[in-house]
Amino acid sequence: MPASPAPSSSFLARLGWFVGLWAGGVVTLAIVATLLRIIIFHQW
């Protein structure tokens, strides 16, 4: 087992970074959509 932790940990780190980036993008899109909705409702 001592030889495999490096690729496994690298894969987990890459997967965690990708998931974090995707989640951050989803949250950012949700915030932008909410702000646009508020702006549109206030303009109308």
C-alpha positions in Angstrom: 0.0 0.0 0.0 2.9 2.5 0.4 3.3 3.1 -3.3 -0.3 4.1 -4.2 -1.2 7.0 -1.8 0.5 9.6 -4.0 -1.7 9.1 -7.2 -4.7 8.5 -5.0 -4.2 11.7 -3.0 -3.4 13.7 -6.2 -6.6 12.3 -7.8 -8.6 13.2 -4.7 -7.1 16.7 -4.6 -7.9 17.3 -8.3 -11.4 15.9 -7.8 -11.9 18.1 -4.7 -10.7 21.2 -6.6 -12.9 20.4 -9.6 -16.0 19.9 -7.3 -15.2 23.1 -5.4 -14.8 25.0 -8.6 -18.1 23.6 -10.0 -20.0 24.4 -6.7 -18.5 27.9 -6.7 -19.7 28.5 -10.2 -23.2 27.2 -9.4 -23.4 29.5 -6.3 -22.1 32.4 -8.4 -24.7 31.8 -11.1 -27.5 31.6 -8.5 -26.4 34.9 -6.9 -26.2 36.6 -10.2 -29.6 35.3 -11.3 -31.1 36.5 -8.0 -29.6 39.9 -8.3 -30.8 40.2 -11.9 -34.3 39.2 -10.8 -34.3 41.8 -8.0 -33.0 44.5 -10.4 -35.7 43.6 -13.1 -38.5 43.6 -10.5 -37.3 47.0 -9.1 -37.1 48.5 -12.6 -40.6 47.3 -13.5 
